[in-house]
């Protein structure tokens, strides 16, 4: 159940025993760090996923499809997709408090308030 593409980022959530990995295969995998097994594969990005980060009971991802996706970890599904914020792929993100920062290959940073 491993990725079929390069792993581009990872995010560890020790209290929940979860590791999330994003990949060039357009997916995000949720691993149980106790067993090393894949628990779930999140799909929805149409191009490589570049970055993932936890935010409370949610996960945020960005990628070459120029979207930001917000996922429910509990329900294991996509909750929201945001596009048209960058003209080139989104390379990285940082979620803190109620602010999401996204850095893009278009040499800009976008600020989204939640």
Chimera marker file (.cmm) of the C-alpha trace (Angstrom):
<marker_set name="trace">
<marker id="1" x="0.000" y="0.000" z="0.000" r="1" g="1" b="0" radius="0.5"/>
<marker id="2" x="2.953" y="2.328" z="-0.233" r="1" g="1" b="0" radius="0.5"/>
<marker id="3" x="2.992" y="5.350" z="-2.517" r="1" g="1" b="0" radius="0.5"/>
<marker id="4" x="3.677" y="4.902" z="-6.214" r="1" g="1" b="0" radius="0.5"/>
<marker id="5" x="5.434" y="8.262" z="-6.433" r="1" g="1" b="0" radius="0.5"/>
<marker id="6" x="7.994" y="10.307" z="-4.532" r="1" g="1" b="0" radius="0.5"/>
<marker id="7" x="6.992" y="11.334" z="-1.015" r="1" g="1" b="0" radius="0.5"/>
<marker id="8" x="6.937" y="15.141" z="-0.966" r="1" g="1" b="0" radius="0.5"/>
<marker id="9" x="6.067" y="15.850" z="2.681" r="1" g="1" b="0" radius="0.5"/>
<marker id="10" x="5.044" y="14.238" z="5.908" r="1" g="1" b="0" radius="0.5"/>
<marker id="11" x="3.264" y="15.264" z="9.077" r="1" g="1" b="0" radius="0.5"/>
<marker id="12" x="3.295" y="13.383" z="12.365" r="1" g="1" b="0" radius="0.5"/>
<marker id="13" x="0.497" y="13.502" z="14.951" r="1" g="1" b="0" radius="0.5"/>
<marker id="14" x="1.820" y="11.639" z="18.010" r="1" g="1" b="0" radius="0.5"/>
<marker id="15" x="-1.359" y="11.798" z="20.180" r="1" g="1" b="0" radius="0.5"/>
<marker id="16" x="-3.356" y="10.037" z="17.436" r="1" g="1" b="0" radius="0.5"/>
<marker id="17" x="-0.509" y="7.746" z="16.330" r="1" g="1" b="0" radius="0.5"/>
<marker id="18" x="-0.872" y="9.064" z="12.778" r="1" g="1" b="0" radius="0.5"/>
<marker id="19" x="1.646" y="9.826" z="10.062" r="1" g="1" b="0" radius="0.5"/>
<marker id="20" x="0.393" y="11.537" z="6.894" r="1" g="1" b="0" radius="0.5"/>
<marker id="21" x="2.487" y="11.437" z="3.721" r="1" g="1" b="0" radius="0.5"/>
<marker id="22" x="1.869" y="13.330" z="0.496" r="1" g="1" b="0" radius="0.5"/>
<marker id="23" x="3.142" y="12.139" z="-2.847" r="1" g="1" b="0" radius="0.5"/>
<marker id="24" x="3.698" y="12.695" z="-6.514" r="1" g="1" b="0" radius="0.5"/>
<marker id="25" x="1.148" y="9.920" z="-7.101" r="1" g="1" b="0" radius="0.5"/>
<marker id="26" x="-1.619" y="12.512" z="-6.373" r="1" g="1" b="0" radius="0.5"/>
<marker id="27" x="-2.519" y="10.946" z="-3.011" r="1" g="1" b="0" radius="0.5"/>
<marker id="28" x="-2.110" y="11.343" z="0.738" r="1" g="1" b="0" radius="0.5"/>
<marker id="29" x="-1.697" y="8.270" z="2.896" r="1" g="1" b="0" radius="0.5"/>
<marker id="30" x="-2.582" y="7.956" z="6.569" r="1" g="1" b="0" radius="0.5"/>
<marker id="31" x="-0.327" y="5.519" z="8.427" r="1" g="1" b="0" radius="0.5"/>
<marker id="32" x="-0.716" y="4.005" z="11.882" r="1" g="1" b="0" radius="0.5"/>
<marker id="33" x="2.701" y="4.645" z="13.435" r="1" g="1" b="0" radius="0.5"/>
<marker id="34" x="2.267" y="1.719" z="15.851" r="1" g="1" b="0" radius="0.5"/>
<marker id="35" x="1.833" y="-0.876" z="13.105" r="1" g="1" b="0" radius="0.5"/>
<marker id="36" x="3.388" y="0.821" z="10.082" r="1" g="1" b="0" radius="0.5"/>
<marker id="37" x="0.251" y="0.028" z="8.080" r="1" g="1" b="0" radius="0.5"/>
<marker id="38" x="-1.671" y="2.339" z="5.763" r="1" g="1" b="0" radius="0.5"/>
<marker id="39" x="-5.043" y="3.123" z="7.360" r="1" g="1" b="0" radius="0.5"/>
<marker id="40" x="-6.483" y="5.244" z="4.557" r="1" g="1" b="0" radius="0.5"/>
<marker id="41" x="-5.606" y="6.773" z="1.190" r="1" g="1" b="0" radius="0.5"/>
<marker id="42" x="-7.004" y="10.247" z="0.504" r="1" g="1" b="0" radius="0.5"/>
<marker id="43" x="-7.633" y="11.030" z="-3.163" r="1" g="1" b="0" radius="0.5"/>
<marker id="44" x="-8.940" y="14.195" z="-4.764" r="1" g="1" b="0" radius="0.5"/>
<marker id="45" x="-5.892" y="16.075" z="-5.993" r="1" g="1" b="0" radius="0.5"/>
<marker id="46" x="-5.464" y="15.812" z="-9.754" r="1" g="1" b="0" radius="0.5"/>
<marker id="47" x="-1.709" y="16.434" z="-9.758" r="1" g="1" b="0" radius="0.5"/>
<marker id="48" x="1.146" y="15.729" z="-7.292" r="1" g="1" b="0" radius="0.5"/>
<marker id="49" x="0.451" y="16.664" z="-3.670" r="1" g="1" b="0" radius="0.5"/>
<marker id="50" x="3.258" y="18.806" z="-2.284" r="1" g="1" b="0" radius="0.5"/>
<marker id="51" x="2.405" y="19.522" z="1.351" r="1" g="1" b="0" radius="0.5"/>
<marker id="52" x="0.208" y="18.331" z="4.230" r="1" g="1" b="0" radius="0.5"/>
<marker id="53" x="-0.398" y="19.723" z="7.705" r="1" g="1" b="0" radius="0.5"/>
<marker id="54" x="-2.713" y="18.896" z="10.599" r="1" g="1" b="0" radius="0.5"/>
<marker id="55" x="-5.113" y="21.466" z="11.983" r="1" g="1" b="0" radius="0.5"/>
<marker id="56" x="-7.148" y="20.189" z="14.945" r="1" g="1" b="0" radius="0.5"/>
<marker id="57" x="-9.158" y="17.232" z="13.604" r="1" g="1" b="0" radius="0.5"/>
<marker id="58" x="-8.479" y="18.264" z="10.026" r="1" g="1" b="0" radius="0.5"/>
<marker id="59" x="-5.700" y="18.025" z="7.511" r="1" g="1" b="0" radius="0.5"/>
<marker id="60" x="-4.836" y="20.615" z="4.871" r="1" g="1" b="0" radius="0.5"/>
<marker id="61" x="-3.061" y="19.735" z="1.620" r="1" g="1" b="0" radius="0.5"/>
<marker id="62" x="-1.712" y="21.626" z="-1.383" r="1" g="1" b="0" radius="0.5"/>
<marker id="63" x="-0.300" y="20.615" z="-4.703" r="1" g="1" b="0" radius="0.5"/>
<marker id="64" x="0.483" y="21.048" z="-8.350" r="1" g="1" b="0" radius="0.5"/>
<marker id="65" x="-3.239" y="21.207" z="-9.161" r="1" g="1" b="0" radius="0.5"/>
<marker id="66" x="-3.159" y="24.694" z="-7.569" r="1" g="1" b="0" radius="0.5"/>
<marker id="67" x="-5.757" y="23.793" z="-4.942" r="1" g="1" b="0" radius="0.5"/>
<marker id="68" x="-5.890" y="23.791" z="-1.179" r="1" g="1" b="0" radius="0.5"/>
<marker id="69" x="-7.930" y="20.915" z="0.196" r="1" g="1" b="0" radius="0.5"/>
<marker id="70" x="-9.272" y="20.572" z="3.721" r="1" g="1" b="0" radius="0.5"/>
<marker id="71" x="-9.962" y="17.022" z="4.902" r="1" g="1" b="0" radius="0.5"/>
<marker id="72" x="-11.761" y="15.546" z="7.890" r="1" g="1" b="0" radius="0.5"/>
<marker id="73" x="-9.456" y="13.029" z="9.538" r="1" g="1" b="0" radius="0.5"/>
<marker id="74" x="-12.326" y="11.540" z="11.542" r="1" g="1" b="0" radius="0.5"/>
<marker id="75" x="-14.607" y="11.093" z="8.520" r="1" g="1" b="0" radius="0.5"/>
<marker id="76" x="-11.692" y="10.457" z="6.128" r="1" g="1" b="0" radius="0.5"/>
<marker id="77" x="-13.142" y="12.679" z="3.414" r="1" g="1" b="0" radius="0.5"/>
<marker id="78" x="-12.631" y="16.006" z="1.647" r="1" g="1" b="0" radius="0.5"/>
<marker id="79" x="-14.522" y="18.852" z="3.284" r="1" g="1" b="0" radius="0.5"/>
<marker id="80" x="-13.504" y="21.805" z="1.117" r="1" g="1" b="0" radius="0.5"/>
<marker id="81" x="-11.461" y="22.619" z="-1.972" r="1" g="1" b="0" radius="0.5"/>
<marker id="82" x="-10.143" y="26.129" z="-2.622" r="1" g="1" b="0" radius="0.5"/>
<marker id="83" x="-8.779" y="27.133" z="-6.021" r="1" g="1" b="0" radius="0.5"/>
<marker id="84" x="-7.911" y="30.294" z="-7.949" r="1" g="1" b="0" radius="0.5"/>
<marker id="85" x="-5.547" y="31.600" z="-5.287" r="1" g="1" b="0" radius="0.5"/>
<marker id="86" x="-2.325" y="31.049" z="-7.243" r="1" g="1" b="0" radius="0.5"/>
<marker id="87" x="-1.377" y="31.026" z="-10.925" r="1" g="1" b="0" radius="0.5"/>
<marker id="88" x="1.183" y="28.236" z="-10.461" r="1" g="1" b="0" radius="0.5"/>
<marker id="89" x="1.469" y="25.144" z="-8.235" r="1" g="1" b="0" radius="0.5"/>
<marker id="90" x="1.323" y="25.598" z="-4.473" r="1" g="1" b="0" radius="0.5"/>
<marker id="91" x="4.549" y="24.296" z="-2.972" r="1" g="1" b="0" radius="0.5"/>
<marker id="92" x="4.123" y="24.703" z="0.785" r="1" g="1" b="0" radius="0.5"/>
<marker id="93" x="1.705" y="25.697" z="3.523" r="1" g="1" b="0" radius="0.5"/>
<marker id="94" x="1.591" y="26.720" z="7.150" r="1" g="1" b="0" radius="0.5"/>
<marker id="95" x="-1.574" y="26.640" z="9.254" r="1" g="1" b="0" radius="0.5"/>
<marker id="96" x="-1.540" y="28.502" z="12.556" r="1" g="1" b="0" radius="0.5"/>
<marker id="97" x="-4.416" y="29.781" z="14.646" r="1" g="1" b="0" radius="0.5"/>
<marker id="98" x="-7.061" y="30.587" z="12.009" r="1" g="1" b="0" radius="0.5"/>
<marker id="99" x="-4.631" y="31.632" z="9.282" r="1" g="1" b="0" radius="0.5"/>
<marker id="100" x="-3.399" y="29.505" z="6.379" r="1" g="1" b="0" radius="0.5"/>
<marker id="101" x="-0.335" y="30.663" z="4.459" r="1" g="1" b="0" radius="0.5"/>
<marker id="102" x="0.394" y="29.129" z="1.044" r="1" g="1" b="0" radius="0.5"/>
<marker id="103" x="3.651" y="29.571" z="-0.876" r="1" g="1" b="0" radius="0.5"/>
<marker id="104" x="3.613" y="29.074" z="-4.628" r="1" g="1" b="0" radius="0.5"/>
<marker id="105" x="5.908" y="28.674" z="-7.595" r="1" g="1" b="0" radius="0.5"/>
<marker id="106" x="4.406" y="31.986" z="-8.774" r="1" g="1" b="0" radius="0.5"/>
<marker id="107" x="6.682" y="33.628" z="-6.148" r="1" g="1" b="0" radius="0.5"/>
<marker id="108" x="3.795" y="34.791" z="-3.941" r="1" g="1" b="0" radius="0.5"/>
<marker id="109" x="2.341" y="33.888" z="-0.565" r="1" g="1" b="0" radius="0.5"/>
<marker id="110" x="-1.414" y="33.870" z="-0.084" r="1" g="1" b="0" radius="0.5"/>
<marker id="111" x="-3.118" y="34.397" z="3.274" r="1" g="1" b="0" radius="0.5"/>
<marker id="112" x="-6.452" y="32.700" z="3.958" r="1" g="1" b="0" radius="0.5"/>
<marker id="113" x="-8.410" y="33.354" z="7.129" r="1" g="1" b="0" radius="0.5"/>
<marker id="114" x="-10.628" y="30.670" z="8.644" r="1" g="1" b="0" radius="0.5"/>
<link id1="1" id2="2" r="1" g="1" b="0" radius="0.2"/>
<link id1="2" id2="3" r="1" g="1" b="0" radius="0.2"/>
<link id1="3" id2="4" r="1" g="1" b="0" radius="0.2"/>
<link id1="4" id2="5" r="1" g="1" b="0" radius="0.2"/>
<link id1="5" id2="6" r="1" g="1" b="0" radius="0.2"/>
<link id1="6" id2="7" r="1" g="1" b="0" radius="0.2"/>
<link id1="7" id2="8" r="1" g="1" b="0" radius="0.2"/>
<link id1="8" id2="9" r="1" g="1" b="0" radius="0.2"/>
<link id1="9" id2="10" r="1" g="1" b="0" radius="0.2"/>
<link id1="10" id2="11" r="1" g="1" b="0" radius="0.2"/>
<link id1="11" id2="12" r="1" g="1" b="0" radius="0.2"/>
<link id1="12" id2="13" r="1" g="1" b="0" radius="0.2"/>
<link id1="13" id2="14" r="1" g="1" b="0" radius="0.2"/>
<link id1="14" id2="15" r="1" g="1" b="0" radius="0.2"/>
<link id1="15" id2="16" r="1" g="1" b="0" radius="0.2"/>
<link id1="16" id2="17" r="1" g="1" b="0" radius="0.2"/>
<link id1="17" id2="18" r="1" g="1" b="0" radius="0.2"/>
<link id1="18" id2="19" r="1" g="1" b="0" radius="0.2"/>
<link id1="19" id2="20" r="1" g="1" b="0" radius="0.2"/>
<link id1="20" id2="21" r="1" g="1" b="0" radius="0.2"/>
<link id1="21" id2="22" r="1" g="1" b="0" radius="0.2"/>
<link id1="22" id2="23" r="1" g="1" b="0" radius="0.2"/>
<link id1="23" id2="24" r="1" g="1" b="0" radius="0.2"/>
<link id1="24" id2="25" r="1" g="1" b="0" radius="0.2"/>
<link id1="25" id2="26" r="1" g="1" b="0" radius="0.2"/>
<link id1="26" id2="27" r="1" g="1" b="0" radius="0.2"/>
<link id1="27" id2="28" r="1" g="1" b="0" radius="0.2"/>
<link id1="28" id2="29" r="1" g="1" b="0" radius="0.2"/>
<link id1="29" id2="30" r="1" g="1" b="0" radius="0.2"/>
<link id1="30" id2="31" r="1" g="1" b="0" radius="0.2"/>
<link id1="31" id2="32" r="1" g="1" b="0" radius="0.2"/>
<link id1="32" id2="33" r="1" g="1" b="0" radius="0.2"/>
<link id1="33" id2="34" r="1" g="1" b="0" radius="0.2"/>
<link id1="34" id2="35" r="1" g="1" b="0" radius="0.2"/>
<link id1="35" id2="36" r="1" g="1" b="0" radius="0.2"/>
<link id1="36" id2="37" r="1" g="1" b="0" radius="0.2"/>
<link id1="37" id2="38" r="1" g="1" b="0" radius="0.2"/>
<link id1="38" id2="39" r="1" g="1" b="0" radius="0.2"/>
<link id1="39" id2="40" r="1" g="1" b="0" radius="0.2"/>
<link id1="40" id2="41" r="1" g="1" b="0" radius="0.2"/>
<link id1="41" id2="42" r="1" g="1" b="0" radius="0.2"/>
<link id1="42" id2="43" r="1" g="1" b="0" radius="0.2"/>
<link id1="43" id2="44" r="1" g="1" b="0" radius="0.2"/>
<link id1="44" id2="45" r="1" g="1" b="0" radius="0.2"/>
<link id1="45" id2="46" r="1" g="1" b="0" radius="0.2"/>
<link id1="46" id2="47" r="1" g="1" b="0" radius="0.2"/>
<link id1="47" id2="48" r="1" g="1" b="0" radius="0.2"/>
<link id1="48" id2="49" r="1" g="1" b="0" radius="0.2"/>
<link id1="49" id2="50" r="1" g="1" b="0" radius="0.2"/>
<link id1="50" id2="51" r="1" g="1" b="0" radius="0.2"/>
<link id1="51" id2="52" r="1" g="1" b="0" radius="0.2"/>
<link id1="52" id2="53" r="1" g="1" b="0" radius="0.2"/>
<link id1="53" id2="54" r="1" g="1" b="0" radius="0.2"/>
<link id1="54" id2="55" r="1" g="1" b="0" radius="0.2"/>
<link id1="55" id2="56" r="1" g="1" b="0" radius="0.2"/>
<link id1="56" id2="57" r="1" g="1" b="0" radius="0.2"/>
<link id1="57" id2="58" r="1" g="1" b="0" radius="0.2"/>
<link id1="58" id2="59" r="1" g="1" b="0" radius="0.2"/>
<link id1="59" id2="60" r="1" g="1" b="0" radius="0.2"/>
<link id1="60" id2="61" r="1" g="1" b="0" radius="0.2"/>
<link id1="61" id2="62" r="1" g="1" b="0" radius="0.2"/>
<link id1="62" id2="63" r="1" g="1" b="0" radius="0.2"/>
<link id1="63" id2="64" r="1" g="1" b="0" radius="0.2"/>
<link id1="64" id2="65" r="1" g="1" b="0" radius="0.2"/>
<link id1="65" id2="66" r="1" g="1" b="0" radius="0.2"/>
<link id1="66" id2="67" r="1" g="1" b="0" radius="0.2"/>
<link id1="67" id2="68" r="1" g="1" b="0" radius="0.2"/>
<link id1="68" id2="69" r="1" g="1" b="0" radius="0.2"/>
<link id1="69" id2="70" r="1" g="1" b="0" radius="0.2"/>
<link id1="70" id2="71" r="1" g="1" b="0" radius="0.2"/>
<link id1="71" id2="72" r="1" g="1" b="0" radius="0.2"/>
<link id1="72" id2="73" r="1" g="1" b="0" radius="0.2"/>
<link id1="73" id2="74" r="1" g="1" b="0" radius="0.2"/>
<link id1="74" id2="75" r="1" g="1" b="0" radius="0.2"/>
<link id1="75" id2="76" r="1" g="1" b="0" radius="0.2"/>
<link id1="76" id2="77" r="1" g="1" b="0" radius="0.2"/>
<link id1="77" id2="78" r="1" g="1" b="0" radius="0.2"/>
<link id1="78" id2="79" r="1" g="1" b="0" radius="0.2"/>
<link id1="79" id2="80" r="1" g="1" b="0" radius="0.2"/>
<link id1="80" id2="81" r="1" g="1" b="0" radius="0.2"/>
<link id1="81" id2="82" r="1" g="1" b="0" radius="0.2"/>
<link id1="82" id2="83" r="1" g="1" b="0" radius="0.2"/>
<link id1="83" id2="84" r="1" g="1" b="0" radius="0.2"/>
<link id1="84" id2="85" r="1" g="1" b="0" radius="0.2"/>
<link id1="85" id2="86" r="1" g="1" b="0" radius="0.2"/>
<link id1="86" id2="87" r="1" g="1" b="0" radius="0.2"/>
<link id1="87" id2="88" r="1" g="1" b="0" radius="0.2"/>
<link id1="88" id2="89" r="1" g="1" b="0" radius="0.2"/>
<link id1="89" id2="90" r="1" g="1" b="0" radius="0.2"/>
<link id1="90" id2="91" r="1" g="1" b="0" radius="0.2"/>
<link id1="91" id2="92" r="1" g="1" b="0" radius="0.2"/>
<link id1="92" id2="93" r="1" g="1" b="0" radius="0.2"/>
<link id1="93" id2="94" r="1" g="1" b="0" radius="0.2"/>
<link id1="94" id2="95" r="1" g="1" b="0" radius="0.2"/>
<link id1="95" id2="96" r="1" g="1" b="0" radius="0.2"/>
<link id1="96" id2="97" r="1" g="1" b="0" radius="0.2"/>
<link id1="97" id2="98" r="1" g="1" b="0" radius="0.2"/>
<link id1="98" id2="99" r="1" g="1" b="0" radius="0.2"/>
<link id1="99" id2="100" r="1" g="1" b="0" radius="0.2"/>
<link id1="100" id2="101" r="1" g="1" b="0" radius="0.2"/>
<link id1="101" id2="102" r="1" g="1" b="0" radius="0.2"/>
<link id1="102" id2="103" r="1" g="1" b="0" radius="0.2"/>
<link id1="103" id2="104" r="1" g="1" b="0" radius="0.2"/>
<link id1="104" id2="105" r="1" g="1" b="0" radius="0.2"/>
<link id1="105" id2="106" r="1" g="1" b="0" radius="0.2"/>
<link id1="106" id2="107" r="1" g="1" b="0" radius="0.2"/>
<link id1="107" id2="108" r="1" g="1" b="0" radius="0.2"/>
<link id1="108" id2="109" r="1" g="1" b="0" radius="0.2"/>
<link id1="109" id2="110" r="1" g="1" b="0" radius="0.2"/>
<link id1="110" id2="111" r="1" g="1" b="0" radius="0.2"/>
<link id1="111" id2="112" r="1" g="1" b="0" radius="0.2"/>
<link id1="112" id2="113" r="1" g="1" b="0" radius="0.2"/>
<link id1="113" id2="114" r="1" g="1" b="0" radius="0.2"/>
</marker_set>
